[in-house]
Amino acid sequence: MTQKDLLYLEDAIGHEDNLIDIWEYYQELLSAQELKNLVKKQIKKHQELKANLLKVMEDTANE
């Protein structure tokens, strides 16, 4: 994996962190449980994406 690829992964992980923070912020503002559940799904989705990106970086580092 090239340095450029690693920088892209770092950026993507940072973007996922930002999205998780944004969704968590809005989750606290909502009062309707149905909307909170929708936001919770988005948080989980972005946490999984971040974990997948981190795994790719770790696998690359271990090669």
C-alpha positions as CSV (number, residue, x, y, z in Angstrom):
1,M,0.0,0.0,0.0
2,T,1.4,3.4,-0.9
3,Q,1.8,6.4,1.4
4,K,-1.0,8.1,-0.6
5,D,-3.3,5.1,0.1
6,L,-2.5,5.3,3.8
7,L,-3.2,9.0,3.9
8,Y,-6.5,8.4,2.2
9,L,-7.4,5.8,4.9
10,E,-6.5,8.2,7.6
11,D,-8.7,10.8,6.1
12,A,-11.6,8.4,5.7
13,I,-11.2,7.3,9.4
14,G,-11.3,11.0,10.4
15,H,-14.4,11.5,8.4
16,E,-16.1,8.6,10.0
17,D,-15.1,10.0,13.4
18,N,-16.7,13.3,12.5
19,L,-19.9,11.6,11.3
20,I,-20.2,9.6,14.5
21,D,-19.8,12.8,16.6
22,I,-22.4,14.6,14.5
23,W,-24.9,11.7,14.8
24,E,-24.3,11.4,18.5
25,Y,-25.0,15.1,18.9
26,Y,-28.3,14.9,17.1
27,Q,-29.3,11.8,18.9
28,E,-29.2,13.7,22.2
29,L,-31.3,16.5,20.8
30,L,-34.1,14.3,19.6
31,S,-37.0,13.3,21.7
32,A,-38.9,11.0,19.4
33,Q,-37.8,7.4,20.0
34,E,-38.3,6.4,16.3
35,L,-35.9,9.1,15.2
36,K,-33.4,8.2,17.9
37,N,-33.5,4.6,16.7
38,L,-32.8,5.8,13.2
39,V,-29.9,7.9,14.3
40,K,-28.6,5.0,16.5
41,K,-28.5,2.9,13.3
42,Q,-26.4,5.5,11.6
43,I,-24.0,5.7,14.5
44,K,-23.5,1.9,14.4
45,K,-23.1,2.0,10.6
46,H,-20.3,4.6,10.8
47,Q,-18.6,2.8,13.8
48,E,-18.5,-0.4,11.7
49,L,-17.1,1.5,8.7
50,K,-14.4,3.0,10.9
51,A,-13.6,-0.4,12.4
52,N,-13.2,-1.9,8.9
53,L,-10.9,1.0,7.8
54,L,-8.8,0.5,10.9
55,K,-8.6,-3.2,10.2
56,V,-7.3,-2.5,6.7
57,M,-4.6,-0.2,8.1
58,E,-3.6,-2.8,10.7
59,D,-3.5,-5.6,8.2
60,T,-1.3,-3.5,6.0
61,A,1.0,-2.6,8.8
62,N,1.4,-6.3,9.7
63,E,2.4,-7.3,6.2
